[in-house]
Amino acid sequence: MADVIADEPDLVVVGETDDAGALVEVVTRGRADVVLLDLGVRGGGVEACAALRDTQIVRQVAMRSDD
């Protein structure tokens, strides 16, 4: 997904992680406006989504992959 986003001239990927525990740090360090989150991420995607409520994220998109 990051490769697809990086191909868009007006979008910038500011961070990636495959661990829910690191998500808030990655999001706040990168000053993200939008977060794409797989609810099945290692460490608990639902919990990570809840932890993002206290950040300045403009939009969150949560999804569940079948992988």
C-alpha positions in Angstrom: 0.0 0.0 0.0 2.8 2.4 0.8 4.2 2.0 -2.8 0.8 2.9 -4.2 0.5 6.0 -2.0 4.1 7.0 -2.8 3.3 7.1 -6.5 0.8 9.9 -5.8 2.5 13.3 -6.2 0.4 15.0 -3.6 0.8 12.3 -0.9 3.8 11.4 1.3 4.2 8.3 3.3 5.6 9.4 6.7 5.9 6.1 8.4 5.2 2.4 8.4 5.0 -0.3 11.1 3.8 -3.8 11.4 3.4 -3.6 15.1 0.4 -2.0 16.9 2.5 -1.1 19.9 4.7 1.2 17.8 1.8 2.8 15.9 1.1 5.9 18.0 4.8 6.7 18.1 5.2 6.3 14.3 2.0 8.4 13.7 3.0 11.3 16.0 6.7 11.3 15.0 5.6 11.5 11.3 2.9 14.0 12.0 0.4 12.0 9.9 -2.9 13.5 8.7 -4.2 10.1 7.6 -3.6 6.6 8.9 -4.3 3.4 7.1 -4.6 0.6 9.7 -5.0 -3.1 9.3 -7.1 -4.2 12.3 -5.3 -7.5 12.2 -1.9 -6.0 12.8 0.3 -7.8 15.3 -0.3 -6.4 18.8 -4.0 -5.5 18.3 -5.3 -3.2 15.6 -8.5 -2.4 17.4 -6.6 -1.3 20.5 -4.2 0.7 18.3 -7.1 2.4 16.7 -8.5 3.4 20.1 -5.0 4.7 21.1 -5.1 7.0 18.1 -8.1 8.9 19.5 -5.8 11.2 21.5 -3.7 12.2 18.5 -4.2 15.0 16.0 -5.0 12.6 13.1 -7.4 14.1 10.6 -8.7 10.8 9.2 -8.3 7.1 10.1 -9.0 4.3 7.8 -9.2 0.9 9.4 -9.4 -2.4 7.4 -9.1 -6.1 7.9 -7.0 -8.1 5.5 -7.5 -11.8 4.9 -3.7 -12.6 5.1 
